[in-house]
């Protein structure tokens, strides 16, 4: 019962308020415009509604103008920042493009020098091209991008997929050249060019790695072969093979070469290897035998002194003793032998190639 009365009172009060507002709004204010001449006085009557609406409109226009000016200022600042950023991006892109061309030129020069070095060093006999051509690399780069693009598009939702188009390289080139208009394409031609350069660098790295491995193996072989001249100076007094014995007129078979020099002249290891015998050995006198990789052995006889020990690993060119006249010798010299699997061979091809 009380709620119904309260509701009725509120409705009555609201009606009275609306009535007062309507009455106040309908009240008119008279504006007189009195000219200084004899023209008629202008009489304008405006209701409070019109005056209030005019004031509201004026305030709204002022506030909107202030906000518009501030927004314009902010937008202009952001536009200037975006323009500066875009200019920086353009400059950076031009720098990368310049660096890209420099790398391409350097890559081509390197490949030419690399191939020339292989040819001069006679490290490669095959006539097949060592490097894949630029056209093949380019096709490979585009195919890789095609696969990546298709996988990327498949990973998107249906809504995203509708706005992103994957185009092949030919279409992308036409877009870049302005021949066709498309939106949402996946890559620019430059991406394929960078991928092509990346593939080119990879194949060059592989070639360099192969060459490096080949050179390491060749260096190992070179160190193992008895090419190094085993004596500091001297001259040949006897060669490998049949000869007249220096101890008489009979024929004998010389298993090495004799290099004469004064007593004490340094003797060097002809190749890397391990000392397997050292000391006195019959007619060889004070001698050293070294075992090398690939089945080679070298023997150094008639020494006056040893500068190495059995079991020691020596390097090519390392001093291992001195010239002497120990054992069966007619004068100070070095008896030098080269053996393969303990069978003596002629040392001259190795000494003349070292």
C-alpha positions as CSV (number, residue, x, y, z in Angstrom):
1,X,0.0,0.0,0.0
2,X,2.8,2.4,0.9
3,X,4.7,1.4,-2.3
4,X,1.7,2.4,-4.5
5,X,1.4,5.7,-2.7
6,X,5.2,6.4,-3.1
7,X,5.0,5.5,-6.8
8,X,2.0,7.8,-7.3
9,X,3.8,10.7,-5.6
10,X,6.9,10.2,-7.7
11,X,4.9,10.2,-10.9
12,X,3.1,13.3,-9.8
13,X,6.4,15.0,-9.0
14,X,7.9,14.0,-12.4
15,X,4.9,15.5,-14.1
16,X,5.3,18.7,-12.2
17,X,9.0,18.9,-13.1
18,X,8.4,18.3,-16.8
19,X,5.7,21.0,-16.7
20,X,8.1,23.5,-15.1
21,X,10.8,22.6,-17.6
22,X,8.4,23.0,-20.5
23,X,7.2,26.3,-19.1
24,X,10.8,27.6,-18.6
25,X,11.7,26.4,-22.0
26,X,8.8,28.1,-23.6
27,X,9.6,31.4,-22.0
28,X,11.0,33.8,-24.5
29,X,13.7,36.4,-24.2
30,X,13.5,39.4,-26.5
31,X,16.5,40.9,-28.2
32,X,16.2,44.4,-29.6
33,X,18.6,45.7,-32.2
34,X,18.4,49.5,-32.4
35,X,20.3,51.0,-35.3
36,X,21.8,54.5,-35.1
37,X,20.0,55.7,-38.1
38,X,16.3,55.9,-38.7
39,X,15.9,52.3,-39.7
40,X,13.3,50.2,-37.9
41,X,14.2,48.4,-34.7
42,X,14.8,44.7,-35.0
43,X,12.9,42.6,-32.5
44,X,14.0,39.0,-32.0
45,X,12.4,36.7,-29.6
46,X,14.2,33.4,-28.7
47,X,12.9,30.7,-26.4
48,X,15.1,29.3,-23.6
49,X,15.2,26.0,-25.6
50,X,16.8,27.7,-28.5
51,X,19.3,29.6,-26.4
52,X,20.3,26.5,-24.4
53,X,20.7,24.5,-27.6
54,X,22.8,27.3,-29.2
55,X,25.1,27.5,-26.1
56,X,25.5,23.7,-26.1
57,X,26.3,23.7,-29.8
58,X,28.8,26.5,-29.4
59,X,30.5,24.6,-26.5
60,X,30.5,21.4,-28.5
61,X,32.1,23.1,-31.5
62,X,34.8,24.7,-29.3
63,X,35.6,21.4,-27.5
64,X,35.6,19.5,-30.8
65,X,37.9,22.0,-32.4
66,X,40.4,21.8,-29.5
67,X,40.3,18.0,-29.7
68,X,40.7,18.0,-33.4
69,X,43.7,20.4,-33.2
70,X,45.3,18.2,-30.6
71,X,44.6,15.0,-32.6
72,X,45.9,16.6,-35.7
73,X,49.1,17.5,-33.9
74,X,49.5,14.0,-32.6
75,X,48.8,12.5,-36.0
76,X,51.3,14.8,-37.6
77,X,53.9,13.8,-35.1
78,X,53.2,10.1,-35.7
79,X,53.2,10.7,-39.4
80,X,56.6,12.4,-39.1
81,X,58.0,9.5,-37.0
82,X,56.6,6.9,-39.5
83,X,58.1,8.9,-42.4
84,X,61.5,9.0,-40.7
85,X,61.3,5.3,-39.9
86,X,60.3,4.5,-43.4
87,X,63.2,6.6,-44.7
88,X,65.5,4.7,-42.3
89,X,64.1,1.4,-43.5
90,X,64.7,2.4,-47.1
91,X,68.2,3.5,-46.4
92,X,68.9,0.3,-44.5
93,X,67.4,-1.8,-47.4
94,X,69.6,0.1,-49.9
95,X,72.6,-0.7,-47.7
96,X,71.7,-4.4,-47.5
97,X,71.2,-4.5,-51.3
98,X,74.6,-2.8,-51.8
99,X,76.2,-5.3,-49.4
100,X,74.4,-8.1,-51.2
101,X,75.9,-7.1,-54.5
102,X,79.3,-6.8,-52.9
103,X,79.0,-10.3,-51.5
104,X,77.9,-11.6,-54.9
105,X,80.9,-10.0,-56.6
106,X,83.3,-11.3,-53.9
107,X,81.7,-14.8,-54.2
108,X,82.3,-14.9,-57.9
109,X,85.9,-13.7,-57.6
110,X,86.5,-16.3,-54.8
111,X,85.1,-19.1,-56.9
112,X,87.3,-18.2,-59.9
113,X,90.4,-18.0,-57.6
114,X,89.3,-21.3,-55.9
115,X,89.0,-23.1,-59.2
116,X,92.3,-21.6,-60.5
117,X,94.0,-22.8,-57.3
118,X,92.6,-26.3,-57.7
119,X,93.8,-26.4,-61.3
120,X,97.3,-25.1,-60.5
121,X,97.7,-27.5,-57.6
122,X,96.3,-30.4,-59.8
123,X,94.0,-31.4,-56.9
124,X,91.1,-32.2,-59.2
125,X,91.0,-34.1,-62.4
126,X,87.3,-34.3,-63.0
127,X,85.8,-32.2,-65.8
128,X,82.4,-32.0,-64.0
129,X,81.5,-28.5,-62.7
130,X,82.4,-28.1,-59.1
131,X,79.8,-25.4,-58.5
132,X,76.1,-25.5,-59.4
133,X,75.1,-22.8,-61.9
134,X,73.3,-19.7,-60.8
135,X,70.1,-20.6,-62.7
136,X,69.9,-24.0,-60.9
137,X,70.5,-22.3,-57.6
138,X,67.8,-19.8,-58.4
139,X,65.3,-22.5,-59.3
140,X,66.1,-24.4,-56.1
141,X,65.6,-21.2,-54.0
142,X,62.2,-20.6,-55.6
143,X,61.1,-24.2,-55.1
144,X,62.1,-24.0,-51.4
145,X,60.1,-20.7,-51.0
146,X,57.1,-22.4,-52.8
147,X,57.2,-25.2,-50.3
148,X,57.6,-22.9,-47.3
149,X,54.8,-20.6,-48.5
150,X,52.4,-23.5,-49.0
151,X,53.1,-24.8,-45.5
152,X,52.7,-21.3,-44.1
153,X,49.3,-20.8,-45.8
154,X,48.1,-24.2,-44.6
155,X,49.1,-23.3,-41.0
156,X,46.8,-20.2,-41.1
157,X,43.2,-20.1,-40.0
158,X,40.5,-19.9,-42.7
159,X,39.9,-16.2,-42.0
160,X,43.6,-15.4,-42.3
161,X,44.0,-17.6,-45.3
162,X,41.4,-15.6,-47.2
163,X,43.6,-12.4,-46.9
164,X,47.0,-14.0,-47.7
165,X,47.8,-15.2,-51.2
166,X,50.9,-17.2,-52.1
167,X,52.3,-16.4,-55.5
168,X,54.9,-18.1,-57.6
169,X,58.1,-16.2,-58.4
170,X,57.0,-15.1,-61.9
171,X,53.9,-13.5,-60.5
172,X,55.9,-11.8,-57.7
173,X,58.3,-10.3,-60.3
174,X,55.3,-8.9,-62.2
175,X,54.0,-7.4,-59.0
176,X,57.4,-5.8,-58.2
177,X,57.5,-4.4,-61.7
178,X,54.0,-3.0,-61.4
179,X,52.5,-5.2,-64.2
180,X,49.8,-6.6,-62.0
181,X,48.2,-5.6,-58.8
182,X,47.8,-8.1,-55.9
183,X,47.6,-7.9,-52.2
184,X,48.9,-10.2,-49.5
185,X,51.6,-11.9,-51.6
186,X,54.1,-13.9,-49.7
187,X,57.6,-12.9,-50.8
188,X,59.5,-10.4,-52.9
189,X,62.0,-11.3,-55.6
190,X,64.8,-10.1,-53.3
191,X,64.0,-13.0,-50.9
192,X,64.7,-15.5,-53.7
193,X,67.9,-13.8,-54.6
194,X,69.1,-13.9,-51.0
195,X,68.2,-17.5,-50.8
196,X,70.1,-18.1,-54.0
197,X,73.2,-16.4,-52.5
198,X,72.8,-18.5,-49.3
199,X,72.7,-21.7,-51.3
200,X,75.8,-20.5,-53.3
201,X,77.7,-19.8,-50.1
202,X,76.7,-23.2,-48.7
203,X,78.1,-25.0,-51.7
204,X,81.2,-22.9,-51.6
205,X,81.6,-23.8,-47.9
206,X,81.3,-27.4,-48.8
207,X,83.9,-27.1,-51.5
208,X,86.2,-25.3,-49.2
209,X,85.7,-27.9,-46.5
210,X,86.5,-30.7,-49.1
211,X,89.6,-28.8,-50.2
212,X,90.7,-28.3,-46.6
213,X,90.3,-32.0,-45.9
214,X,92.1,-32.9,-49.1
215,X,95.0,-30.5,-48.2
216,X,95.2,-32.0,-44.7
217,X,95.4,-35.5,-46.1
218,X,97.9,-34.4,-48.7
219,X,100.0,-32.7,-45.9
220,X,99.9,-35.9,-44.0
221,X,101.1,-37.9,-47.0
222,X,103.8,-35.3,-47.7
223,X,105.1,-35.5,-44.2
224,X,105.1,-39.3,-44.4
225,X,107.0,-39.5,-47.7
226,X,110.8,-39.4,-47.4
227,X,111.2,-36.3,-49.6
228,X,113.4,-34.3,-47.2
229,X,117.1,-34.1,-48.1
230,X,118.7,-35.9,-45.1
231,X,122.0,-34.1,-45.0
232,X,123.2,-30.6,-44.8
233,X,125.1,-30.4,-48.1
234,X,127.4,-33.1,-49.4
235,X,127.7,-34.9,-52.7
236,X,126.9,-38.4,-54.0
237,X,129.7,-40.9,-54.0
238,X,127.6,-44.0,-54.7
239,X,124.1,-44.7,-56.1
240,X,121.5,-47.4,-55.7
241,X,121.9,-50.7,-57.5
242,X,124.8,-52.7,-58.9
243,X,128.3,-51.3,-58.5
244,X,131.9,-52.2,-58.0
245,X,132.6,-52.7,-54.4
246,X,134.7,-49.9,-52.8
247,X,136.6,-52.7,-50.9
248,X,137.7,-54.5,-54.0
249,X,137.0,-55.2,-57.7
250,X,134.0,-57.5,-57.1
251,X,130.4,-56.6,-58.0
252,X,127.9,-55.9,-55.2
253,X,124.4,-54.6,-54.8
254,X,124.1,-51.2,-53.1
255,X,120.8,-50.9,-51.2
256,X,120.9,-47.1,-50.8
257,X,122.9,-44.0,-51.8
258,X,126.0,-42.6,-50.2
259,X,126.3,-38.8,-49.5
260,X,129.7,-37.7,-48.5
261,X,130.4,-34.8,-46.1
262,X,132.7,-34.0,-43.2
263,X,132.4,-35.7,-39.9
264,X,129.8,-34.1,-37.6
265,X,127.6,-32.7,-40.4
266,X,123.9,-32.8,-39.2
267,X,121.7,-35.6,-40.4
268,X,117.9,-35.0,-40.6
269,X,114.9,-37.3,-40.7
270,X,113.5,-37.5,-44.3
271,X,109.9,-37.8,-43.1
272,X,107.7,-38.0,-40.0
273,X,107.9,-41.3,-38.2
274,X,108.9,-43.4,-35.2
275,X,112.4,-44.6,-34.5
276,X,112.3,-48.4,-34.5
277,X,116.1,-49.1,-34.4
278,X,119.1,-47.1,-33.2
279,X,122.6,-48.0,-32.3
280,X,125.3,-50.2,-33.9
281,X,124.1,-52.5,-36.7
282,X,126.8,-54.6,-38.4
283,X,128.2,-52.9,-41.5
284,X,125.9,-49.9,-41.1
285,X,127.8,-48.9,-38.0
286,X,126.0,-46.4,-35.8
287,X,122.6,-46.1,-37.5
288,X,119.0,-45.2,-37.1
289,X,115.9,-46.8,-38.8
290,X,112.6,-44.9,-38.9
291,X,109.2,-46.3,-39.7
292,X,106.9,-43.9,-41.6
293,X,103.1,-44.2,-42.5
294,X,102.0,-46.0,-45.7
295,X,104.7,-48.7,-45.3
296,X,107.8,-46.6,-45.7
297,X,111.1,-47.0,-43.7
298,X,114.3,-45.0,-44.0
299,X,117.7,-46.0,-42.7
300,X,120.7,-43.7,-41.9
301,X,124.1,-45.4,-41.5
302,X,127.7,-44.7,-40.5
303,X,126.8,-42.0,-38.0
304,X,129.4,-40.6,-35.6
305,X,126.7,-39.8,-33.0
306,X,123.0,-40.2,-32.4
307,X,120.6,-37.4,-31.4
308,X,117.5,-39.5,-31.0
309,X,116.4,-42.6,-29.1
310,X,114.4,-45.8,-30.0
311,X,110.6,-45.3,-29.8
312,X,110.8,-41.6,-30.2
313,X,108.5,-39.9,-32.8
314,X,110.5,-37.5,-35.0
315,X,109.4,-34.9,-37.5
316,X,110.5,-34.3,-41.1
317,X,113.7,-32.2,-41.0
318,X,114.4,-32.9,-37.3
319,X,118.1,-33.6,-36.6
320,X,118.7,-37.2,-35.6
321,X,122.5,-37.6,-35.7
322,X,125.8,-36.6,-37.3
323,X,127.9,-37.8,-40.2
324,X,130.6,-40.3,-39.3
325,X,132.6,-43.3,-40.6
326,X,131.4,-46.1,-38.3
327,X,130.8,-49.6,-39.6
328,X,132.0,-50.7,-43.0
329,X,133.0,-47.4,-44.6
330,X,135.9,-45.9,-46.5
331,X,135.3,-42.3,-45.4
332,X,132.8,-40.0,-43.6
333,X,129.5,-40.2,-45.3
334,X,125.8,-40.9,-44.8
335,X,124.4,-44.2,-46.2
336,X,120.7,-43.4,-46.8
337,X,118.1,-46.1,-47.7
338,X,114.4,-45.9,-48.5
339,X,112.4,-49.1,-48.0
340,X,108.8,-50.2,-48.6
341,X,107.7,-53.0,-46.3
342,X,111.4,-53.6,-45.5
343,X,112.3,-54.0,-49.2
344,X,115.0,-51.4,-50.3
345,X,114.0,-49.2,-53.3
346,X,115.9,-46.4,-55.2
347,X,115.9,-43.3,-53.0
348,X,116.7,-40.9,-55.9
349,X,113.1,-40.3,-57.0
350,X,112.3,-39.1,-53.5
351,X,115.4,-37.1,-53.0
352,X,115.0,-35.3,-56.3
353,X,111.3,-34.6,-55.7
354,X,111.8,-33.1,-52.2
